[in-house]
């Protein structure tokens, strides 16, 4: 056997897998080949998207299905034994496993992170491959685990037989929580970005603790009724009859798994504190979903519950740990034992990236002052002062501003997809109702077909709240546009939401993250890979906050009302938009009311809540797009500029590119690698010329080489008469391949199935055609020569 002729997969099959079997590894339960770790980042340019390279380990070794221990990376025998180690170490860091192997089929390079005193790496023979018990023994000893702790840690997660398993970061969150509890930790904080499966992770933690009988009575707390209902019917469904929902202020103590709304067991009156019907030591475990919303504050109702059940182990789940001068989750729970951020989720390809359309309205930037003695729409004299963005839709309503916002939203939908799910966030319920009316008028044709095309979904509106499930459900067409203020900021799993509109002044980074999270889920079945944010109130300036961990891929700001709110695929560098003018101190007797169902309303001694002005013209001041790269750095560049930069990072010069292109047996591999890096050949083809080969597009855009069309390249090859050494019928085949290249490109020529279609099918079967060149190998050689001739033309 000549190892040099074996592929990487052959090395796995003939050497690594037999060594694992001999060492006692169970191929069915302990060995997972080609184990996918990430999905590959979604790269967005204009209206196009593609997937980056996913991370996939050749082998991941598990002691139990829930306990990964080692990573193995294989290379073919043309590489040295350690060539796969750095790649394997990267995968091992993701999984946080201590044992790493690399092999080229000769032997193994073994990296042992636990071996701090001796050699951390050494070459071993295949016969020395450690057994599962050996690796587990080394790891459990390093953790100081006793027998009881090992029993809890090795309890498997729930498996419904569908093949769905926790993603790598979910597995880490689950395992780290179980390990912390096994070591006696009572307060645990998990930080996981919206859309990364916090509830599924919580279920698996609870399942393992419950099945192992380590925790017998468990309470799951949430602050939204929809969260509790979704949890019971989806992730927690396997608990079956052992599970109940605490409602109607009744505490039935015959169950094991309890879910409830914290408002359902607390109240202002002592008699309303239903949780006190349970003894303080009734629950062994309490899991608090979205814990940033209440449990952090010392005087909150959540804290009362947690302190009452202080003997229970308590796990806080949040996407946005709240840290302010007076409120701290970390003060209560301690530092997070695991964090999976929005940035990580986007980089791994599990969360959708997003573009931002920033639209500045003139009155928001410059402010507005009424004329002396001016009255509003209802005859109320308007207080003489300067009103700015802080006031709009609160103390002052400019009706034409609302109409302009509705016009820009509608313009975007008409230019993209009018049936893409969208959420519009308004200042308050009154603002949401006015926005509903404005959008209904702007989309009267679709509203006439179905009045539920646009729905206001706010806390005071039962008709709207009844449509929330239909908005969330991917298969329901209606509602398409949901208008809200606060109700949908958290807990709404809108998988197909492709547009989020911010006409709400947001000052809280926590609230901003939660709102952004409404669109971060990916749903490939419904072509949801990224989403767009249209920002009318500069809320996206919070991207600059150091606490924000997920940057947009694009920001666009229209300059005038006539400019489309759809970002062009190619745009010029522009300056940053003007910052807000200094805000003016509020005069008069106005004061903000306490948050209520009508959050954001205002009161004064004269009982006028707000002024409504219907004759003040407003217009767009600026509108622009910017992209962010994978490192979060702002770039404002065209598709050509991006292509130029990306190719130059991979190839230092034209000569190097030509050398690599010439050397590559499969040209499509180079094309695919560049496409995964965000070079969109279809868009470049439309921009530069659709009859150009990807080779010519790259050479022309990056190094300014005059391009040749595919037809010109094919004609030049025919003129050279290079293939005269072949027989007449073989030359007819090659001429046919050149014609296919001219019409369809190089991908068609190298596809073996091409011989099954006209005109080749009339020349014989694929095997008969191959015999015209002596053999299949001879035909493949002729195709390679054809490619060489095509690309050797200057």
C-alpha positions in Angstrom: 0.0 0.0 0.0 1.3 3.4 -1.0 0.1 5.8 1.7 0.9 8.8 -0.4 -1.9 7.9 -2.8 -4.5 7.6 0.0 -7.0 10.4 0.7 -7.6 12.0 4.1 -10.8 9.9 4.4 -8.7 6.7 3.6 -6.3 7.6 6.4 -9.3 7.8 8.8 -10.8 4.5 7.6 -7.6 2.4 7.4 -5.7 3.7 10.4 -7.4 5.9 12.8 -10.8 4.1 13.2 -9.1 0.6 13.6 -6.9 2.1 16.4 -9.9 3.5 18.2 -11.7 0.2 18.0 -8.7 -1.6 19.3 -8.4 0.9 22.2 -12.0 0.1 23.3 -13.9 3.1 21.8 -17.5 2.3 20.9 -18.1 3.6 17.4 -21.9 3.9 17.9 -21.9 5.8 21.2 -18.5 7.3 21.7 -17.0 8.2 18.3 -18.5 10.9 16.1 -16.8 11.4 12.7 -17.0 14.7 10.8 -18.5 16.3 13.8 -19.9 19.8 12.9 -19.1 22.5 15.4 -20.3 25.6 13.6 -22.6 26.4 10.7 -20.4 28.9 9.0 -21.0 32.7 9.3 -23.6 34.2 7.1 -21.8 36.8 4.9 -24.1 39.6 3.6 -23.4 42.0 0.7 -26.3 44.0 -0.7 -29.3 41.7 -1.1 -27.1 38.6 -1.4 -25.7 36.2 1.2 -23.5 33.2 1.4 -22.2 30.9 4.1 -18.6 31.0 5.3 -16.6 27.8 6.1 -18.1 25.7 8.8 -15.8 24.2 11.4 -16.0 20.4 11.4 -13.7 18.0 13.4 -12.7 14.7 11.8 -13.4 13.0 15.1 -14.8 14.0 18.5 -14.5 11.3 21.2 -17.1 11.2 23.9 -16.9 9.3 27.2 -20.7 9.5 27.5 -22.9 11.1 24.7 -22.9 14.3 26.7 -19.2 14.4 27.7 -16.7 15.2 24.9 -13.1 14.3 25.8 -10.9 14.5 22.7 -10.6 15.8 19.2 -8.7 14.0 16.4 -7.7 15.8 13.1 -6.5 13.7 10.2 -4.4 14.7 7.2 -3.3 12.7 4.2 0.1 11.2 4.1 1.6 14.0 2.1 1.5 16.0 5.3 3.7 15.4 8.4 2.1 13.9 11.5 1.5 17.2 13.3 0.1 19.2 10.4 -3.4 18.9 11.8 -2.6 19.8 15.4 -3.2 23.6 15.3 -6.5 23.0 13.6 -7.4 20.3 16.1 -6.4 22.7 19.0 -8.8 25.3 17.7 -11.7 22.8 17.7 -10.6 21.6 21.2 -10.7 25.1 22.5 -14.3 25.5 21.2 -15.3 22.2 22.9 -13.0 22.9 25.9 -11.7 19.3 25.9 -8.2 18.5 27.3 -7.0 15.8 24.8 -6.1 16.4 21.2 -4.7 14.2 18.4 -3.3 14.7 14.9 -2.4 12.0 12.5 -1.2 11.5 8.9 -1.6 7.7 8.9 1.9 7.0 10.2 1.3 7.6 13.9 -0.4 10.0 16.3 0.7 13.3 17.8 -0.9 13.4 21.2 -1.5 16.8 23.0 -2.4 16.4 26.7 -3.4 19.7 28.2 -3.5 18.1 31.7 0.1 17.2 31.5 1.5 20.5 32.9 4.8 19.1 34.3 6.0 16.8 31.6 5.7 16.8 27.8 2.5 18.4 26.7 2.9 16.8 23.2 4.5 13.5 22.1 4.2 11.1 19.2 2.7 7.8 19.9 2.0 4.7 17.9 -1.6 3.7 17.0 -1.3 0.8 19.4 -0.8 3.3 22.2 -4.2 5.1 21.6 -5.6 5.7 25.1 -8.9 4.0 26.1 -12.1 5.9 27.1 -11.6 4.9 30.8 -8.0 6.1 30.7 -8.9 9.6 29.4 -11.9 9.9 31.7 -9.8 8.8 34.6 -7.2 11.5 33.9 -9.8 14.2 33.5 -12.0 13.3 36.5 -8.8 13.1 38.7 -7.7 16.6 37.5 -11.2 17.9 38.6 -11.0 16.1 41.9 -14.4 14.4 41.4 -15.6 11.8 43.9 -17.8 8.8 42.9 -21.1 10.6 43.6 -20.0 13.7 41.6 -19.0 11.4 38.7 -22.5 9.8 38.8 -24.2 13.1 38.5 -21.9 14.4 35.7 -22.3 11.3 33.6 -26.1 11.4 33.7 -27.1 11.7 30.0 -29.2 14.5 28.5 -32.7 13.8 27.0 -32.7 12.2 23.6 -36.0 12.0 21.7 -34.6 9.7 19.0 -34.8 12.4 16.3 -31.0 12.8 16.3 -31.2 16.4 17.7 -28.3 16.9 20.1 -27.2 20.1 21.9 -24.9 22.3 19.9 -21.3 22.6 21.2 -22.0 25.8 23.3 -25.2 24.4 24.7 -23.3 21.3 25.7 -20.7 23.4 27.5 -23.4 25.5 29.3 -25.1 22.3 30.4 -22.0 20.5 31.5 -20.5 23.5 33.3 -23.7 24.0 35.2 -23.9 20.3 36.2 -20.3 20.3 37.3 -20.8 23.5 39.3 -23.8 22.0 41.1 -21.9 18.7 41.7 -19.3 20.8 43.5 -21.9 22.5 45.7 -22.3 25.9 43.9 -25.8 27.3 44.8 -26.0 30.4 42.6 -25.3 30.1 38.9 -25.5 32.6 36.1 -25.6 31.6 32.4 -25.4 34.3 29.7 -26.6 33.2 26.3 -27.5 35.5 23.4 -31.1 35.6 22.3 -31.8 32.9 19.8 -29.1 30.5 21.0 -31.5 28.1 22.9 -31.5 29.2 26.5 -34.8 27.3 27.2 -33.6 24.1 25.6 -30.4 24.4 27.5 -32.3 24.9 30.8 -34.5 21.9 30.0 -31.4 19.6 29.5 -29.9 20.9 32.8 -33.2 20.2 34.7 -33.6 16.8 33.0 -30.2 15.6 34.0 -30.6 16.8 37.6 -34.2 15.4 37.8 -33.4 12.0 36.2 -30.4 11.5 38.4 -32.7 12.4 41.4 -30.2 15.0 42.5 -33.0 17.6 42.3 -36.5 16.4 42.9 -38.7 19.5 43.0 -38.0 22.2 40.5 -39.5 25.7 39.8 -39.1 27.5 36.5 -39.9 31.2 36.7 -40.6 33.6 33.8 -42.1 37.0 33.6 -44.2 36.6 30.4 -47.2 34.2 30.2 -46.3 33.4 26.6 -42.8 32.3 27.7 -44.3 29.8 30.2 -46.8 28.4 27.6 -44.2 28.1 24.9 -41.8 26.4 27.3 -44.4 23.8 28.4 -45.6 22.9 24.9 -42.1 22.8 23.3 -38.9 22.2 25.2 -40.3 21.0 28.5 -42.9 18.7 26.9 -41.0 15.5 27.8 -41.7 16.1 31.5 -45.3 15.1 30.8 -47.5 14.5 33.8 -44.8 15.4 36.3 -45.1 19.0 35.2 -47.7 21.7 36.0 -48.3 25.4 35.6 -49.1 27.4 38.7 -52.2 29.5 37.8 -55.4 30.9 39.3 -53.3 31.5 42.5 -53.5 27.8 43.4 -50.6 25.8 44.6 -50.9 22.0 44.1 -48.0 20.3 45.8 -48.3 16.9 44.1 -46.1 17.7 41.1 -42.3 17.7 40.6 -41.8 20.3 37.8 -43.5 23.7 38.3 -43.6 26.5 35.8 -45.2 29.9 36.6 -45.4 33.6 35.9 -43.8 35.3 38.9 -46.8 37.7 38.9 -49.1 34.7 39.5 -47.5 33.9 42.9 -46.7 37.4 44.2 -48.7 40.6 44.9 -48.9 43.7 46.9 -51.1 42.0 49.6 -49.6 39.3 51.7 -52.5 37.0 50.8 -51.4 37.2 47.1 -48.0 35.8 47.8 -49.0 32.3 46.8 -45.4 31.1 46.8 -45.5 31.1 50.6 -48.0 28.2 50.5 -44.9 26.2 49.8 -42.4 25.6 52.6 -39.0 27.4 52.1 -37.3 24.1 51.5 -39.9 22.7 49.1 -37.9 23.3 45.9 -34.4 21.9 45.3 -33.8 23.9 42.2 -35.2 27.3 40.8 -34.4 28.4 37.2 -35.1 32.0 36.4 -35.6 32.8 32.7 -34.7 36.4 31.5 -33.4 37.0 35.0 -32.1 40.5 34.1 -35.7 41.8 34.1 -36.4 41.5 37.8 -34.2 39.3 40.0 -31.3 41.7 39.9 -33.0 44.4 41.9 -32.9 44.0 45.6 -36.5 45.2 46.2 -38.1 43.3 43.3 -40.7 40.6 43.6 -38.4 38.1 42.1 -35.8 38.7 44.8 -38.5 38.1 47.4 -39.2 34.6 45.9 -35.5 33.8 45.5 -34.7 34.8 49.1 -37.7 32.9 50.4 -36.4 29.7 48.7 -32.8 30.5 49.6 -31.9 26.9 50.3 -32.6 25.9 46.7 -30.0 25.9 44.0 -30.8 28.9 41.8 -29.8 29.3 38.1 -30.3 32.6 36.3 -30.6 32.7 32.5 -30.2 35.9 30.5 -29.0 37.3 27.2 -28.1 40.6 28.8 -26.6 40.6 32.3 -27.7 43.8 33.9 -25.0 45.8 35.6 -25.8 49.3 36.8 -25.0 51.4 39.9 -28.0 50.0 41.8 -28.7 46.7 40.1 -26.4 43.8 39.6 -27.1 40.2 38.5 -23.4 39.4 39.2 -23.8 40.6 42.8 -26.5 38.1 43.4 -25.5 35.1 41.2 -21.8 35.6 40.9 -19.8 35.8 37.7 -21.3 33.9 34.8 -20.0 30.3 34.6 -20.5 30.4 30.9 -21.1 33.1 28.3 -22.1 32.7 24.6 -22.4 36.1 23.1 -24.3 37.5 20.1 -21.0 38.1 18.4 -20.0 34.4 18.8 -23.4 33.2 17.6 -23.1 35.3 14.5 -19.5 34.3 13.8 -20.5 30.6 14.2 -23.4 31.0 11.9 -26.1 30.1 14.4 -27.5 33.6 14.5 -28.5 35.9 11.7 -26.3 39.0 11.1 -28.1 42.2 10.2 -27.9 45.4 8.2 -28.9 48.8 9.5 -30.7 51.5 7.6 -30.2 54.7 9.5 -32.7 57.4 8.7 -32.4 60.9 10.3 -35.4 63.2 10.1 -34.7 66.9 10.0 -36.9 67.9 13.0 -35.2 65.2 15.1 -31.8 66.7 14.5 -32.6 70.4 14.5 -35.6 70.4 16.8 -38.8 72.4 16.3 -40.2 75.5 18.0 -43.8 76.7 17.6 -44.6 80.1 16.4 -45.8 82.6 19.0 -49.3 81.8 20.1 -49.5 78.6 17.9 -52.2 76.1 18.8 -52.2 72.4 18.1 -54.8 70.3 16.1 -57.3 70.4 19.0 -56.9 74.1 19.8 -54.5 73.8 22.7 -51.9 76.6 22.9 -48.4 75.0 22.5 -45.8 75.9 25.1 -43.1 78.0 23.6 -39.9 76.0 23.7 -37.7 73.9 21.5 -39.0 70.3 21.1 -36.6 67.6 19.9 -36.4 63.9 19.7 -36.9 63.4 23.4 -40.3 65.0 23.0 -41.6 63.5 19.8 -44.4 61.0 20.2 -44.5 61.8 23.9 -45.2 65.5 24.7 -45.4 66.5 21.0 -46.8 64.6 18.1 -45.9 65.7 14.5 -48.4 63.7 12.4 -46.4 64.2 9.2 -43.4 62.6 10.9 -45.5 59.5 11.6 -46.6 59.5 8.0 -43.0 59.9 6.8 -41.9 56.9 8.9 -44.7 54.8 7.5 -43.8 55.9 4.0 -40.2 54.8 4.4 -41.1 51.5 6.0 -43.5 50.8 3.1 -41.0 51.8 0.5 -38.5 49.3 1.9 -41.1 46.5 1.9 -42.1 47.3 -1.6 -38.5 47.1 -2.8 -37.8 43.8 -1.0 -40.8 41.7 0.0 -44.1 43.0 1.2 -44.8 39.8 3.0 -41.7 39.6 5.1 -42.5 39.6 8.8 -41.7 43.0 10.4 -41.9 44.4 14.0 -42.2 48.2 14.5 -41.2 49.4 18.0 -42.9 52.7 19.0 -42.6 55.0 22.0 -45.9 54.0 23.6 -49.3 52.5 22.9 -50.7 55.8 21.6 -47.8 56.1 19.2 -48.3 52.4 18.1 -51.9 53.1 17.3 -51.1 56.1 15.2 -48.4 54.1 13.4 -50.9 51.4 12.7 -53.2 53.9 11.0 -50.4 55.5 9.0 -49.1 52.1 7.8 -52.6 50.9 7.0 -53.1 54.0 4.8 -49.6 53.5 3.1 -50.5 49.8 2.5 -54.2 50.1 1.8 -54.1 47.6 -1.1 -52.9 44.8 1.1 -55.0 45.8 4.1 -58.1 45.8 1.9 -57.3 42.1 1.1 -56.8 41.2 4.7 -57.2 43.6 7.6 -54.7 41.5 9.7 -51.9 42.5 7.3 -51.0 45.1 10.0 -51.8 44.5 13.7 -51.0 46.5 16.8 -49.8 44.0 19.4 -49.7 45.8 22.7 -50.5 45.0 26.3 -53.9 46.8 26.3 -55.3 45.2 23.1 -56.7 41.7 23.4 -57.4 41.5 19.6 -53.7 42.2 18.9 -52.4 39.9 21.6 -54.5 37.1 20.2 -52.6 37.4 16.9 -49.1 37.1 18.5 -48.9 33.4 18.0 -49.9 33.8 14.3 -47.2 36.4 13.9 -44.6 34.1 15.4 -45.7 30.9 13.6 -43.7 30.7 10.3 -46.5 29.1 8.3 -49.0 31.9 9.1 -49.0 34.6 6.5 -50.8 37.1 8.7 -50.1 39.4 10.6 -47.2 40.6 8.5 -46.4 43.8 10.3 -46.6 43.8 14.1 -46.6 47.3 15.8 -45.7 47.3 19.5 -44.1 49.4 22.2 -42.9 47.1 25.0 -44.8 43.8 24.7 -42.6 42.2 22.1 -39.1 43.3 23.4 -38.5 39.8 25.0 -39.8 36.3 24.8 -41.1 36.5 21.2 -39.5 33.8 19.1 -40.1 35.4 15.7 -38.0 33.0 13.6 -39.0 34.6 10.3 -38.8 38.3 11.2 -36.7 39.9 8.6 -37.3 43.6 9.5 -37.1 45.5 12.8 -38.1 49.1 12.8 -36.9 51.4 15.7 -39.0 54.5 16.1 -38.4 54.4 19.8 -35.7 56.3 21.7 -33.7 53.5 23.4 -31.2 54.4 26.1 -30.7 51.0 27.7 -28.1 48.6 26.2 -30.0 45.8 27.8 -33.3 46.7 26.1 -31.5 47.3 22.8 -30.0 43.9 22.9 -33.4 42.3 23.7 -35.0 44.1 20.8 -32.3 43.2 18.3 -32.7 39.6 19.5 -36.2 39.5 18.0 -34.6 39.1 14.6 -31.4 37.0 15.2 -32.9 33.6 14.6 -32.1 31.9 11.3 -34.7 29.9 9.5 -33.3 28.4 6.3 -36.6 26.8 5.3 -38.1 30.3 5.0 -35.0 31.9 3.5 -34.3 33.8 6.7 -30.5 34.2 6.9 -30.2 37.9 7.9 -32.4 40.8 8.8 -32.6 44.5 8.5 -33.0 47.2 11.1 -34.5 50.5 10.1 -33.6 53.1 12.8 -35.3 56.4 12.9 -34.2 57.5 16.4 -30.4 56.8 16.4 -30.9 53.8 18.7 -28.2 52.0 16.8 -25.6 54.4 18.1 -25.6 51.9 21.0 -23.5 49.8 18.7 -20.6 52.0 19.9 -21.3 50.9 23.5 -18.4 48.7 24.7 -21.0 46.3 26.2 -22.5 45.6 22.8 -21.1 42.4 21.4 -22.6 41.9 18.0 -21.9 44.5 15.3 -24.1 45.0 12.2 -22.8 44.0 8.8 -24.1 47.2 7.1 -25.4 50.6 8.0 -27.2 52.8 5.5 -28.5 56.4 5.9 -30.6 58.0 3.1 -29.8 61.6 2.5 -33.1 62.9 1.3 -36.8 61.9 1.3 -36.5 60.8 -2.3 -33.6 58.4 -1.5 -34.7 54.8 -1.2 -34.6 53.2 2.2 -33.2 50.1 0.4 -29.4 50.2 0.5 -27.7 50.1 -2.9 -25.3 47.2 -3.5 -22.6 49.7 -4.2 -22.1 52.9 -2.3 -19.5 55.6 -1.7 -17.7 56.5 1.5 -19.5 59.1 3.5 -19.0 60.9 6.7 -20.5 59.9 10.0 -24.0 61.4 10.5 -24.3 64.5 12.6 -24.6 63.9 16.3 -27.7 65.0 18.1 -27.8 68.7 19.0 -27.6 69.3 22.7 -30.9 68.4 24.4 -32.8 71.2 25.9 -34.0 71.1 29.5 -37.7 70.6 29.8 -39.6 73.7 30.9 -43.0 74.1 32.4 -45.0 71.7 34.6 -44.4 68.5 32.6 -43.2 65.4 34.3 -42.8 61.8 33.1 -45.5 59.5 34.5 -44.6 56.1 36.0 -44.3 53.2 33.5 -47.7 51.7 32.9 -49.7 50.1 30.2 -49.4 53.4 28.4 -45.7 53.8 29.0 -44.4 57.2 27.9 -47.5 59.3 28.5 -47.0 62.7 30.2 -49.2 64.8 32.5 -49.3 68.4 33.7 -51.4 70.5 35.9 -53.5 71.7 32.9 -54.4 68.1 32.1 -53.0 68.3 28.5 -51.1 65.0 27.9 -49.5 65.9 24.6 -49.7 68.4 21.7 -50.8 67.1 18.3 -49.5 69.1 15.3 -50.6 68.2 11.8 -49.2 71.0 9.6 -45.4 70.8 10.2 -43.5 69.4 7.2 -40.7 66.9 7.9 -38.2 65.3 5.6 -35.2 62.9 5.6 -31.9 64.5 6.3 -29.6 61.5 5.8 -29.7 57.9 4.9 -26.6 55.7 4.6 -25.3 52.1 4.7 -22.1 50.8 6.2 -20.8 47.3 6.6 -19.0 45.8 9.5 -16.4 43.1 9.0 -16.0 39.9 11.2 -13.8 41.8 13.7 -16.5 44.5 14.1 -14.5 47.2 12.2 -16.6 49.7 10.2 -16.1 49.5 6.5 -17.8 51.6 3.8 -17.0 50.1 0.5 -18.4 48.8 -2.7 -18.6 45.2 -3.8 -15.6 45.7 -6.0 -13.6 47.2 -3.1 -14.6 44.3 -0.8 -13.5 41.8 -3.5 -10.2 43.6 -4.0 -9.4 43.5 -0.3 -10.5 39.9 0.2 -8.5 38.5 -2.8 -5.4 40.5 -1.8 -5.5 39.0 1.7 -5.4 35.6 0.1 -3.0 36.2 -2.8 -0.1 38.6 -2.4 0.2 39.3 -6.1 -1.2 38.6 -9.6 1.6 36.1 -10.2 0.8 34.2 -7.0 -2.9 34.0 -8.0 -2.0 32.8 -11.5 0.3 30.2 -10.1 -2.3 28.9 -7.6 -5.0 28.9 -10.3 -2.7 27.0 -12.8 -1.8 24.5 -10.1 -5.3 23.8 -9.0 -6.8 20.7 -10.7 -10.3 21.8 -9.7 -10.7 25.5 -10.4 -14.1 25.5 -8.7 -12.4 25.0 -5.3 -10.7 28.5 -5.6 -14.1 30.0 -6.7 -15.9 28.4 -3.7 -13.3 29.6 -1.2 -13.6 33.1 -2.4 -17.4 32.9 -2.5 -17.4 31.7 1.2 -15.3 34.8 2.0 -18.0 37.0 0.6 -17.0 37.5 -3.0 -20.3 37.4 -4.8 -19.6 36.3 -8.3 -23.2 36.6 -9.5 -23.3 40.3 -8.4 -19.9 41.0 -9.9 -21.0 39.4 -13.2 -24.0 41.7 -13.3 -21.8 44.7 -12.5 -18.8 44.0 -14.8 -20.2 41.8 -17.5 -22.1 38.6 -17.5 -19.9 36.9 -20.2 -16.8 37.0 -18.1 -15.3 34.0 -16.3 -14.7 34.3 -12.5 -11.0 34.2 -13.4 -11.3 37.3 -15.6 -13.5 39.0 -13.0 -10.8 38.6 -10.3 -7.9 39.6 -12.5 -9.7 42.6 -13.8 -11.2 43.9 -10.5 -8.2 43.2 -8.3 -5.2 43.8 -10.7 -6.8 45.8 -13.5 -6.1 43.2 -16.1 -8.2 43.8 -19.3 -10.8 40.9 -19.2 -11.6 38.5 -22.0 -15.1 37.1 -22.5 -15.6 33.4 -22.4 -16.4 33.4 -26.1 -13.0 35.1 -26.8 -11.1 32.6 -24.8 -12.9 29.7 -26.5 -12.1 31.1 -30.0 -8.4 31.6 -29.2 -8.1 28.0 -28.1 -9.7 26.8 -31.3 -7.3 28.9 -33.4 -4.3 27.4 -31.7 -5.3 23.9 -33.0 -3.7 22.5 -29.9 -5.8 19.4 -29.9 -4.8 18.2 -33.4 -3.0 15.3 -31.7 -6.4 13.8 -31.0 -8.6 11.9 -33.5 -11.5 13.6 -35.3 -14.2 12.4 -33.0 -12.2 13.3 -29.8 -11.7 16.8 -31.3 -15.4 17.1 -31.8 -15.9 16.4 -28.1 -13.4 19.0 -27.1 -14.9 21.6 -29.5 -18.3 20.8 -27.8 -16.7 21.4 -24.4 -15.3 24.8 -25.6 -18.8 25.8 -26.8 -20.3 24.8 -23.4 -17.6 26.9 -21.7 -18.4 29.9 -23.9 -22.1 29.5 -23.0 -22.1 28.4 -19.3 -18.6 28.7 -17.9 -15.9 26.4 -16.6 -18.1 24.7 -14.0 -20.1 23.1 -16.8 -17.0 21.7 -18.6 -15.6 19.9 -15.6 -18.9 18.3 -14.5 -18.8 14.6 -15.5 -22.6 14.6 -16.2 -22.1 16.9 -19.1 -21.4 13.9 -21.3 -25.0 12.8 -20.8 -26.5 15.8 -22.5 -26.6 17.1 -26.1 -24.5 17.3 -28.2 -22.4 14.7 -26.4 -25.2 12.2 -25.9 -25.4 11.9 -29.6 -21.7 11.0 -29.8 -22.0 7.9 -27.6 -22.3 6.9 -23.9 -19.9 8.6 -21.4 -17.8 5.4 -21.4 -17.6 5.3 -25.2 -16.6 9.0 -25.3 -13.9 8.4 -22.7 -12.5 5.6 -24.9 -12.0 8.2 -27.7 -9.2 9.5 -25.4 -7.9 6.0 -24.6 -9.5 5.7 -21.2 -11.4 7.7 -18.5 -8.0 8.8 -17.2 -7.1 10.0 -20.7 -10.4 12.0 -21.0 -9.7 13.7 -17.6 -6.2 14.6 -18.7 -7.7 16.1 -21.9 -10.1 18.3 -19.9 -7.2 19.5 -17.7 -5.3 20.4 -20.8 -8.3 22.3 -22.1 -8.4 24.3 -18.9 -4.7 25.1 -19.1 -5.1 26.3 -22.7 -8.1 28.5 -21.8 -6.3 30.3 -19.0 -2.9 30.6 -20.6 -4.3 33.2 -23.0 -3.1 36.6 -22.0 
